[in-house]
Amino acid sequence: MIHQTAIIDKTAVIENNVEIGPYAVIGPETIIKSGTKIHGQCVIEYSEIGANCEIFNFSSIGKRPQDLKYQGEKTKVIVGDGTTVRECVTLNRGTAAAGQTVVGKNCLLMACAHIAHDCILGDNVIVGYGTGLAGHVEVGDDVIFSGSIGVHQFCKIGHSAMIAGGAKVVMDIIPFAMAHGDRAVLNGLNLVGMKRKRMKLSEIEEVKNAYRVLFMSKLVLADALAKLEESQSQHVKDIVTFIKNSQRGIVRP
């Protein structure tokens, strides 16, 4: 059902069973897949919205990036199936650097969150009220951001991490970690998140041991990584690979 006051660009593709509310604007080169509900007064353009999503009032998706280097190149936003976007969220399309901004499947972007150009969010990510991710931020699966967090451009957040409200993140955060504070620091592991993922106790112990080796053993980082490389645990390998690929450095306790 499309409300009679909604404005739909002639280039937009609206699949079956899509609901679009009053005064919504669906702009150029937009695809909205089956089962998705767009509430009133949203603005969406240059975007691909997956199936069974719900986008609440006054959200803006696919508008030009807030980047002075942007010169009008054709870019887009991709939102995965089952994602919920609450009121007043801004989700900017990419720049020539990456070409697209991506939000994975089954994510929840709470009210007034901002996802800037060229960000890549994995699946099952939760972004709390008023949290802002600057350009080129990469977020793994199952990450939880609480409210009013600021994440510096080009930061990477490892999968299954959790960041407390009000944190200021300026460096990379390893998988499974918990972080908080102005200039965020680690304060342990996201044990609740690991249990929700149904990780075995032995796997959780392997991650705990990796944390101890990295941050409590007094080994220099290179030696700690060398020690952890001997582990056969895929979760530990994820942490080692994440640290080795970090360009901004990692957050520590």
Salt bridges, closest charged atoms under 4 A:
GLU19 OE2 - LYS37 NZ 4.00
GLU29 OE2 - LYS74 NZ 3.28
GLU45 OE1 - LYS63 NZ 3.55
GLU45 OE2 - ARG93 NH1 3.31
GLU48 OE2 - LYS76 NZ 2.83
GLU54 OE2 - HIS39 NE2 2.72
ASP67 OD1 - LYS69 NZ 3.18
ASP67 OD2 - HIS117 NE2 3.33
GLU87 OE2 - ARG86 NH2 2.89
ASP118 OD2 - HIS117 ND1 2.79
ASP118 OD2 - HIS136 NE2 3.78
ASP142 OD2 - LYS197 NZ 3.03
ASP182 OD1 - LYS168 NZ 3.54
ASP182 OD1 - ARG183 NH1 3.74
GLU203 OE2 - HIS235 NE2 3.66
GLU205 OE2 - LYS208 NZ 3.47
GLU229 OE2 - LYS244 NZ 1.98
ASP238 OD2 - HIS159 NE2 3.14
